Amino acid sequence: QVQLVESGGGLVQPGESLRLSCAASGFPFSIYATYWYRQVPGKERELVASMTSAGGSTNYADSVKGRFTISRDNAKNTVYLQMNSLKPEDTAVYYCSTLILVKRYWGQGTQVTVSS
């Protein structure tokens, strides 16, 4: 079955960096676009970044443009989110996701906390 497993979250200070990873299995990873979302309690899940299957096109939320970079390694079935210059407002649970036909799949999420 489809599995997405995030890792790499943690507690960092403002201005620091983190790299999230999402290991995919159970489906032909290389032919599907991948997405990173985030969610804070009481708010809707927000799309942070997306990348097409071949990695030729990326999109970012305005709030993270210039600071976050999504990338993927199709040989490793893994998608990454490099987060630089982190701000307290980036604090959230981060989820990776993919859309296969009409069904969206989610990982379990990884907590990112940015605090001094």
Rosetta constraint file for C-alpha pairs under 8 A:
AtomPair CA 1 CA 25 HARMONIC 7.64 0.50
AtomPair CA 1 CA 26 HARMONIC 4.86 0.50
AtomPair CA 1 CA 27 HARMONIC 7.41 0.50
AtomPair CA 2 CA 24 HARMONIC 7.48 0.50
AtomPair CA 2 CA 25 HARMONIC 5.85 0.50
AtomPair CA 2 CA 26 HARMONIC 4.38 0.50
AtomPair CA 2 CA 27 HARMONIC 5.91 0.50
AtomPair CA 2 CA 105 HARMONIC 7.46 0.50
AtomPair CA 3 CA 23 HARMONIC 7.94 0.50
AtomPair CA 3 CA 24 HARMONIC 5.66 0.50
AtomPair CA 3 CA 25 HARMONIC 5.19 0.50
AtomPair CA 3 CA 26 HARMONIC 6.13 0.50
AtomPair CA 3 CA 106 HARMONIC 7.97 0.50
AtomPair CA 3 CA 107 HARMONIC 6.95 0.50
AtomPair CA 4 CA 22 HARMONIC 6.21 0.50
AtomPair CA 4 CA 23 HARMONIC 5.66 0.50
AtomPair CA 4 CA 24 HARMONIC 4.65 0.50
AtomPair CA 4 CA 25 HARMONIC 6.68 0.50
AtomPair CA 4 CA 96 HARMONIC 7.00 0.50
AtomPair CA 4 CA 97 HARMONIC 7.32 0.50
AtomPair CA 4 CA 105 HARMONIC 7.83 0.50
AtomPair CA 4 CA 106 HARMONIC 6.44 0.50
AtomPair CA 4 CA 107 HARMONIC 4.50 0.50
AtomPair CA 4 CA 108 HARMONIC 7.52 0.50
AtomPair CA 5 CA 22 HARMONIC 5.23 0.50
AtomPair CA 5 CA 23 HARMONIC 5.17 0.50
AtomPair CA 5 CA 24 HARMONIC 6.60 0.50
AtomPair CA 5 CA 96 HARMONIC 7.96 0.50
AtomPair CA 5 CA 107 HARMONIC 5.32 0.50
AtomPair CA 5 CA 108 HARMONIC 6.58 0.50
AtomPair CA 5 CA 109 HARMONIC 7.68 0.50
AtomPair CA 6 CA 20 HARMONIC 6.97 0.50
AtomPair CA 6 CA 21 HARMONIC 5.52 0.50
AtomPair CA 6 CA 22 HARMONIC 4.23 0.50
AtomPair CA 6 CA 23 HARMONIC 6.51 0.50
AtomPair CA 6 CA 95 HARMONIC 7.02 0.50
AtomPair CA 6 CA 96 HARMONIC 6.84 0.50
AtomPair CA 6 CA 107 HARMONIC 6.34 0.50
AtomPair CA 6 CA 108 HARMONIC 6.92 0.50
AtomPair CA 6 CA 109 HARMONIC 5.96 0.50
AtomPair CA 6 CA 110 HARMONIC 6.01 0.50
AtomPair CA 7 CA 20 HARMONIC 5.76 0.50
AtomPair CA 7 CA 21 HARMONIC 5.27 0.50
AtomPair CA 7 CA 22 HARMONIC 6.39 0.50
AtomPair CA 7 CA 110 HARMONIC 6.08 0.50
AtomPair CA 8 CA 18 HARMONIC 7.11 0.50
AtomPair CA 8 CA 19 HARMONIC 6.02 0.50
AtomPair CA 8 CA 20 HARMONIC 4.54 0.50
AtomPair CA 8 CA 21 HARMONIC 6.14 0.50
AtomPair CA 8 CA 110 HARMONIC 7.20 0.50
AtomPair CA 9 CA 18 HARMONIC 7.16 0.50
AtomPair CA 9 CA 19 HARMONIC 7.65 0.50
AtomPair CA 9 CA 20 HARMONIC 6.26 0.50
AtomPair CA 9 CA 110 HARMONIC 5.31 0.50
AtomPair CA 9 CA 111 HARMONIC 5.24 0.50
AtomPair CA 9 CA 112 HARMONIC 4.91 0.50
AtomPair CA 9 CA 113 HARMONIC 7.91 0.50
AtomPair CA 10 CA 110 HARMONIC 7.98 0.50
AtomPair CA 10 CA 111 HARMONIC 6.17 0.50
AtomPair CA 10 CA 112 HARMONIC 5.05 0.50
AtomPair CA 10 CA 113 HARMONIC 6.11 0.50
AtomPair CA 11 CA 112 HARMONIC 6.16 0.50
AtomPair CA 11 CA 113 HARMONIC 4.70 0.50
AtomPair CA 11 CA 114 HARMONIC 5.90 0.50
AtomPair CA 11 CA 115 HARMONIC 7.20 0.50
AtomPair CA 12 CA 16 HARMONIC 6.29 0.50
AtomPair CA 12 CA 17 HARMONIC 7.52 0.50
AtomPair CA 12 CA 18 HARMONIC 7.92 0.50
AtomPair CA 12 CA 112 HARMONIC 7.93 0.50
AtomPair CA 12 CA 113 HARMONIC 6.32 0.50
AtomPair CA 12 CA 114 HARMONIC 5.03 0.50
AtomPair CA 12 CA 115 HARMONIC 6.31 0.50
AtomPair CA 12 CA 116 HARMONIC 7.71 0.50
AtomPair CA 13 CA 86 HARMONIC 7.62 0.50
AtomPair CA 13 CA 114 HARMONIC 5.34 0.50
AtomPair CA 13 CA 115 HARMONIC 5.02 0.50
AtomPair CA 13 CA 116 HARMONIC 5.02 0.50
AtomPair CA 14 CA 85 HARMONIC 6.86 0.50
AtomPair CA 14 CA 86 HARMONIC 5.31 0.50
AtomPair CA 14 CA 87 HARMONIC 5.04 0.50
AtomPair CA 14 CA 88 HARMONIC 6.37 0.50
AtomPair CA 14 CA 114 HARMONIC 5.80 0.50
AtomPair CA 14 CA 115 HARMONIC 6.12 0.50
AtomPair CA 14 CA 116 HARMONIC 6.50 0.50
AtomPair CA 15 CA 84 HARMONIC 7.03 0.50
AtomPair CA 15 CA 85 HARMONIC 4.08 0.50
AtomPair CA 15 CA 86 HARMONIC 4.88 0.50
AtomPair CA 15 CA 87 HARMONIC 6.43 0.50
AtomPair CA 16 CA 84 HARMONIC 6.24 0.50
AtomPair CA 16 CA 85 HARMONIC 5.46 0.50
AtomPair CA 16 CA 86 HARMONIC 5.62 0.50
AtomPair CA 17 CA 82 HARMONIC 7.50 0.50
AtomPair CA 17 CA 83 HARMONIC 5.42 0.50
AtomPair CA 17 CA 84 HARMONIC 4.37 0.50
AtomPair CA 17 CA 85 HARMONIC 6.09 0.50
AtomPair CA 17 CA 86 HARMONIC 6.15 0.50
AtomPair CA 18 CA 82 HARMONIC 6.16 0.50
AtomPair CA 18 CA 83 HARMONIC 5.24 0.50
AtomPair CA 18 CA 84 HARMONIC 6.70 0.50
AtomPair CA 19 CA 80 HARMONIC 6.77 0.50
AtomPair CA 19 CA 81 HARMONIC 5.57 0.50
AtomPair CA 19 CA 82 HARMONIC 4.39 0.50
AtomPair CA 19 CA 83 HARMONIC 5.92 0.50
AtomPair CA 20 CA 80 HARMONIC 5.49 0.50
AtomPair CA 20 CA 81 HARMONIC 5.00 0.50
AtomPair CA 20 CA 82 HARMONIC 6.41 0.50
AtomPair CA 20 CA 83 HARMONIC 7.89 0.50
AtomPair CA 21 CA 78 HARMONIC 6.72 0.50
AtomPair CA 21 CA 79 HARMONIC 5.85 0.50
AtomPair CA 21 CA 80 HARMONIC 4.53 0.50
AtomPair CA 21 CA 81 HARMONIC 6.55 0.50
AtomPair CA 22 CA 78 HARMONIC 5.43 0.50
AtomPair CA 22 CA 79 HARMONIC 5.20 0.50
AtomPair CA 22 CA 80 HARMONIC 6.27 0.50
AtomPair CA 22 CA 96 HARMONIC 6.41 0.50
AtomPair CA 23 CA 76 HARMONIC 7.87 0.50
AtomPair CA 23 CA 77 HARMONIC 6.03 0.50
AtomPair CA 23 CA 78 HARMONIC 4.58 0.50
AtomPair CA 23 CA 79 HARMONIC 6.78 0.50
AtomPair CA 24 CA 29 HARMONIC 6.78 0.50
AtomPair CA 24 CA 77 HARMONIC 5.41 0.50
AtomPair CA 24 CA 78 HARMONIC 5.96 0.50
AtomPair CA 25 CA 29 HARMONIC 7.24 0.50
AtomPair CA 25 CA 77 HARMONIC 7.06 0.50
AtomPair CA 28 CA 32 HARMONIC 7.43 0.50
AtomPair CA 29 CA 53 HARMONIC 7.89 0.50
AtomPair CA 29 CA 74 HARMONIC 6.87 0.50
AtomPair CA 29 CA 77 HARMONIC 5.89 0.50
AtomPair CA 30 CA 53 HARMONIC 5.65 0.50
AtomPair CA 30 CA 54 HARMONIC 7.02 0.50
AtomPair CA 30 CA 74 HARMONIC 5.31 0.50
AtomPair CA 30 CA 77 HARMONIC 7.18 0.50
AtomPair CA 31 CA 53 HARMONIC 5.03 0.50
AtomPair CA 31 CA 54 HARMONIC 7.29 0.50
AtomPair CA 32 CA 52 HARMONIC 6.89 0.50
AtomPair CA 32 CA 53 HARMONIC 4.72 0.50
AtomPair CA 32 CA 98 HARMONIC 6.92 0.50
AtomPair CA 32 CA 99 HARMONIC 7.18 0.50
AtomPair CA 32 CA 100 HARMONIC 7.19 0.50
AtomPair CA 33 CA 50 HARMONIC 7.19 0.50
AtomPair CA 33 CA 51 HARMONIC 5.62 0.50
AtomPair CA 33 CA 52 HARMONIC 4.26 0.50
AtomPair CA 33 CA 53 HARMONIC 4.40 0.50
AtomPair CA 33 CA 54 HARMONIC 7.99 0.50
AtomPair CA 33 CA 98 HARMONIC 6.30 0.50
AtomPair CA 33 CA 99 HARMONIC 7.20 0.50
AtomPair CA 34 CA 50 HARMONIC 5.72 0.50
AtomPair CA 34 CA 51 HARMONIC 5.48 0.50
AtomPair CA 34 CA 52 HARMONIC 6.58 0.50
AtomPair CA 34 CA 53 HARMONIC 7.08 0.50
AtomPair CA 34 CA 79 HARMONIC 7.27 0.50
AtomPair CA 34 CA 96 HARMONIC 7.24 0.50
AtomPair CA 34 CA 97 HARMONIC 5.93 0.50
AtomPair CA 34 CA 98 HARMONIC 4.97 0.50
AtomPair CA 34 CA 99 HARMONIC 7.62 0.50
AtomPair CA 35 CA 47 HARMONIC 7.40 0.50
AtomPair CA 35 CA 48 HARMONIC 7.61 0.50
AtomPair CA 35 CA 49 HARMONIC 5.77 0.50
AtomPair CA 35 CA 50 HARMONIC 4.28 0.50
AtomPair CA 35 CA 51 HARMONIC 6.48 0.50
AtomPair CA 35 CA 96 HARMONIC 5.58 0.50
AtomPair CA 35 CA 97 HARMONIC 5.05 0.50
AtomPair CA 35 CA 98 HARMONIC 6.15 0.50
AtomPair CA 36 CA 47 HARMONIC 6.27 0.50
AtomPair CA 36 CA 48 HARMONIC 5.50 0.50
AtomPair CA 36 CA 49 HARMONIC 5.22 0.50
AtomPair CA 36 CA 50 HARMONIC 6.29 0.50
AtomPair CA 36 CA 81 HARMONIC 7.54 0.50
AtomPair CA 36 CA 94 HARMONIC 6.87 0.50
AtomPair CA 36 CA 95 HARMONIC 5.66 0.50
AtomPair CA 36 CA 96 HARMONIC 4.50 0.50
AtomPair CA 36 CA 97 HARMONIC 6.25 0.50
AtomPair CA 37 CA 45 HARMONIC 6.39 0.50
AtomPair CA 37 CA 46 HARMONIC 5.30 0.50
AtomPair CA 37 CA 47 HARMONIC 4.36 0.50
AtomPair CA 37 CA 48 HARMONIC 5.05 0.50
AtomPair CA 37 CA 49 HARMONIC 7.03 0.50
AtomPair CA 37 CA 94 HARMONIC 5.70 0.50
AtomPair CA 37 CA 95 HARMONIC 5.11 0.50
AtomPair CA 37 CA 96 HARMONIC 6.22 0.50
AtomPair CA 37 CA 97 HARMONIC 7.50 0.50
AtomPair CA 38 CA 45 HARMONIC 5.59 0.50
AtomPair CA 38 CA 46 HARMONIC 5.25 0.50
AtomPair CA 38 CA 47 HARMONIC 6.60 0.50
AtomPair CA 38 CA 48 HARMONIC 6.65 0.50
AtomPair CA 38 CA 92 HARMONIC 5.84 0.50
AtomPair CA 38 CA 93 HARMONIC 5.42 0.50
AtomPair CA 38 CA 94 HARMONIC 4.26 0.50
AtomPair CA 38 CA 95 HARMONIC 5.89 0.50
AtomPair CA 39 CA 43 HARMONIC 6.53 0.50
AtomPair CA 39 CA 44 HARMONIC 6.32 0.50
AtomPair CA 39 CA 45 HARMONIC 4.51 0.50
AtomPair CA 39 CA 46 HARMONIC 6.11 0.50
AtomPair CA 39 CA 92 HARMONIC 5.31 0.50
AtomPair CA 39 CA 93 HARMONIC 5.34 0.50
AtomPair CA 39 CA 94 HARMONIC 6.60 0.50
AtomPair CA 40 CA 44 HARMONIC 7.56 0.50
AtomPair CA 40 CA 45 HARMONIC 7.50 0.50
AtomPair CA 40 CA 91 HARMONIC 7.43 0.50
AtomPair CA 40 CA 92 HARMONIC 4.89 0.50
AtomPair CA 40 CA 93 HARMONIC 6.47 0.50
AtomPair CA 47 CA 60 HARMONIC 7.90 0.50
AtomPair CA 47 CA 61 HARMONIC 6.72 0.50
AtomPair CA 48 CA 60 HARMONIC 5.66 0.50
AtomPair CA 48 CA 61 HARMONIC 5.07 0.50
AtomPair CA 48 CA 64 HARMONIC 7.15 0.50
AtomPair CA 49 CA 58 HARMONIC 7.14 0.50
AtomPair CA 49 CA 59 HARMONIC 5.47 0.50
AtomPair CA 49 CA 60 HARMONIC 4.38 0.50
AtomPair CA 49 CA 61 HARMONIC 6.34 0.50
AtomPair CA 49 CA 69 HARMONIC 7.86 0.50
AtomPair CA 49 CA 70 HARMONIC 6.47 0.50
AtomPair CA 50 CA 58 HARMONIC 5.49 0.50
AtomPair CA 50 CA 59 HARMONIC 5.26 0.50
AtomPair CA 50 CA 60 HARMONIC 6.68 0.50
AtomPair CA 50 CA 70 HARMONIC 6.96 0.50
AtomPair CA 51 CA 55 HARMONIC 5.63 0.50
AtomPair CA 51 CA 56 HARMONIC 7.42 0.50
AtomPair CA 51 CA 57 HARMONIC 5.71 0.50
AtomPair CA 51 CA 58 HARMONIC 4.46 0.50
AtomPair CA 51 CA 59 HARMONIC 6.67 0.50
AtomPair CA 51 CA 70 HARMONIC 6.87 0.50
AtomPair CA 51 CA 71 HARMONIC 7.27 0.50
AtomPair CA 52 CA 56 HARMONIC 6.23 0.50
AtomPair CA 52 CA 57 HARMONIC 5.53 0.50
AtomPair CA 52 CA 58 HARMONIC 6.66 0.50
AtomPair CA 55 CA 71 HARMONIC 7.16 0.50
AtomPair CA 55 CA 72 HARMONIC 6.96 0.50
AtomPair CA 58 CA 70 HARMONIC 7.43 0.50
AtomPair CA 60 CA 64 HARMONIC 6.56 0.50
AtomPair CA 60 CA 65 HARMONIC 5.79 0.50
AtomPair CA 60 CA 68 HARMONIC 7.99 0.50
AtomPair CA 61 CA 65 HARMONIC 6.30 0.50
AtomPair CA 64 CA 68 HARMONIC 5.61 0.50
AtomPair CA 67 CA 83 HARMONIC 6.09 0.50
AtomPair CA 67 CA 84 HARMONIC 5.10 0.50
AtomPair CA 67 CA 85 HARMONIC 6.16 0.50
AtomPair CA 67 CA 86 HARMONIC 7.74 0.50
AtomPair CA 68 CA 81 HARMONIC 6.71 0.50
AtomPair CA 68 CA 82 HARMONIC 5.48 0.50
AtomPair CA 68 CA 83 HARMONIC 4.49 0.50
AtomPair CA 68 CA 84 HARMONIC 6.04 0.50
AtomPair CA 69 CA 81 HARMONIC 5.66 0.50
AtomPair CA 69 CA 82 HARMONIC 5.04 0.50
AtomPair CA 69 CA 83 HARMONIC 6.62 0.50
AtomPair CA 70 CA 79 HARMONIC 7.31 0.50
AtomPair CA 70 CA 80 HARMONIC 5.64 0.50
AtomPair CA 70 CA 81 HARMONIC 4.59 0.50
AtomPair CA 70 CA 82 HARMONIC 6.37 0.50
AtomPair CA 71 CA 79 HARMONIC 5.80 0.50
AtomPair CA 71 CA 80 HARMONIC 5.20 0.50
AtomPair CA 71 CA 81 HARMONIC 6.55 0.50
AtomPair CA 72 CA 77 HARMONIC 7.68 0.50
AtomPair CA 72 CA 78 HARMONIC 5.74 0.50
AtomPair CA 72 CA 79 HARMONIC 4.15 0.50
AtomPair CA 72 CA 80 HARMONIC 5.87 0.50
AtomPair CA 73 CA 77 HARMONIC 6.04 0.50
AtomPair CA 73 CA 78 HARMONIC 5.39 0.50
AtomPair CA 73 CA 79 HARMONIC 6.32 0.50
AtomPair CA 74 CA 78 HARMONIC 6.43 0.50
AtomPair CA 86 CA 90 HARMONIC 6.48 0.50
AtomPair CA 86 CA 114 HARMONIC 6.74 0.50
AtomPair CA 87 CA 91 HARMONIC 7.57 0.50
AtomPair CA 87 CA 114 HARMONIC 6.10 0.50
AtomPair CA 87 CA 115 HARMONIC 7.97 0.50
AtomPair CA 88 CA 113 HARMONIC 7.32 0.50
AtomPair CA 88 CA 114 HARMONIC 4.67 0.50
AtomPair CA 88 CA 115 HARMONIC 5.75 0.50
AtomPair CA 89 CA 114 HARMONIC 7.56 0.50
AtomPair CA 90 CA 112 HARMONIC 7.55 0.50
AtomPair CA 90 CA 113 HARMONIC 7.44 0.50
AtomPair CA 90 CA 114 HARMONIC 6.72 0.50
AtomPair CA 91 CA 111 HARMONIC 7.77 0.50
AtomPair CA 91 CA 112 HARMONIC 5.37 0.50
AtomPair CA 91 CA 113 HARMONIC 4.55 0.50
AtomPair CA 91 CA 114 HARMONIC 5.45 0.50
AtomPair CA 92 CA 111 HARMONIC 6.05 0.50
AtomPair CA 92 CA 112 HARMONIC 5.52 0.50
AtomPair CA 92 CA 113 HARMONIC 6.61 0.50
AtomPair CA 93 CA 109 HARMONIC 5.83 0.50
AtomPair CA 93 CA 110 HARMONIC 5.37 0.50
AtomPair CA 93 CA 111 HARMONIC 4.32 0.50
AtomPair CA 93 CA 112 HARMONIC 5.98 0.50
AtomPair CA 94 CA 109 HARMONIC 5.25 0.50
AtomPair CA 94 CA 110 HARMONIC 5.27 0.50
AtomPair CA 94 CA 111 HARMONIC 6.22 0.50
AtomPair CA 94 CA 112 HARMONIC 7.01 0.50
AtomPair CA 95 CA 106 HARMONIC 6.60 0.50
AtomPair CA 95 CA 107 HARMONIC 5.77 0.50
AtomPair CA 95 CA 108 HARMONIC 6.78 0.50
AtomPair CA 95 CA 109 HARMONIC 4.45 0.50
AtomPair CA 95 CA 110 HARMONIC 6.65 0.50
AtomPair CA 96 CA 106 HARMONIC 6.03 0.50
AtomPair CA 96 CA 107 HARMONIC 5.67 0.50
AtomPair CA 96 CA 109 HARMONIC 7.22 0.50
AtomPair CA 97 CA 104 HARMONIC 6.89 0.50
AtomPair CA 97 CA 105 HARMONIC 5.46 0.50
AtomPair CA 97 CA 106 HARMONIC 4.66 0.50
AtomPair CA 97 CA 107 HARMONIC 6.48 0.50
AtomPair CA 98 CA 104 HARMONIC 5.82 0.50
AtomPair CA 98 CA 105 HARMONIC 5.45 0.50
AtomPair CA 98 CA 106 HARMONIC 6.99 0.50
AtomPair CA 99 CA 103 HARMONIC 5.70 0.50
AtomPair CA 99 CA 104 HARMONIC 4.40 0.50
AtomPair CA 99 CA 105 HARMONIC 6.26 0.50
AtomPair CA 100 CA 104 HARMONIC 6.36 0.50
AtomPair CA 100 CA 105 HARMONIC 7.70 0.50
